[in-house]
Structures are given as structure tokens and as C-alpha cells.
Amino acid sequence: MNGFVRLIRQLISRKKKLVYTTFMQKEYFKVASRLTNRAVNYRVATIRKKPSRFSEVTTYDHGDEYRFYVKKEDYHRAVSAIHE
């Protein structure tokens, strides 16, 4: 499975640039909203993290990883929108 994930990342990275990464769903919605409001097209790669059977179940929101990608020419506009 790791080989497949690496292939997808490589294909995405040729045309897109990683602009933001978060592990919190609340932060995901905030960033997505800001990019949408500024009309910046983006894609999100979601990496699901399965808890091991030995880890304790918690209510913390750090299970999945959200990676925001934008076109290389939109990178500076996206950074500005995210950090406004």
C-alpha cells in the first residue's frame, strides 16, 4: 500500500504544491473555507490513521492527516488566504 501512496503523492506533486497540513478536522474546515472564499482551487489528500488495538480510545481529533495542495502558481495566494 505504501508504494501506491507514494505514486499518488508523486503524481499530485508534479502539478500541485503542498500548502498546508493539519491533523484536526476543525482546522481542515477553517482552511477549506478560507481557500474557497478567496476562490483558490485546491485538493485535499486525506490519510486515514487506524488506531492500533493497543492504543486507548480518546476524543482528541488527531486521527487523520489532511494535506492541502494548490497549483504552483496559486501558492502565494493560498498562503495569504490561509493565514489572514
N, C-alpha and C positions, 0 to 999 in steps of 0.2 A: 504494500500500500504506500510506503514512503516514496518509492520510485514514481508512482502515479502523481503524488502530491508535488514532488519536485518538478515533474514535467509540466503540470498545470501552472505552477509558480513561474517557471521559465517562460512559458507562452504568454502569460499575463505581463510579465516584466518587460518584454520586448516593446510593447506599445504603451504600457501604463507604468506609473511610478507610485510606489508606496508613499502615502501622505500621512497616515495615522493608524495607530494600532491601539486597541483597548480590550480589556477583559470584562468590562462592565456593560450590561445591557442599557442602563440609563445613559451612559456616556455614548454608546452606539447611537441611540435615538437623538441625542443632542447634536452630534456631529452630522448625522444624516440630514437633520432638519436644517442646519446651517448651510450645508452644501446645496441642498435643494432650494433654499431661499435665495441663494446667490447664483442659481442656475448653473452650477458646476456639475457636470455629468461624472458619475463615479460608479465603481463596482466594489462590492464587498466580498471578501473571501472569509467564510466562517469556518473555523477549525474547532470541531467538537472535541472536548476533552472528557473522556469517560472516567468517572472516579473509580479507583481501584476498589476491590471488595474489602480492603482493609482500611480505607480512608473513612473518616467519620462524615456523616451527612450534616451539612451546615446550610444555613440560609444565605451565606455570602454569595455574591454574584461574580465569581471568578472562574467559572467552569469553561466557558467558550472564549475563543480569541476571535476578534473582529478586525480585519485588515482592510482599510480603505485605499483603493487605487484610483488614480485620475490620469488623464492624458498628460504626457510630459509638458505640453505647452500650457496646461491649466494648473500646474503645480503651485505656482506662487499665488494665484487667485484662491486656490483651495486652502492653502496655509493661512492666508489672510482671513478667509471666511471662518475657518475652524477656531482661530484664536482671537476673534473680535470681542 
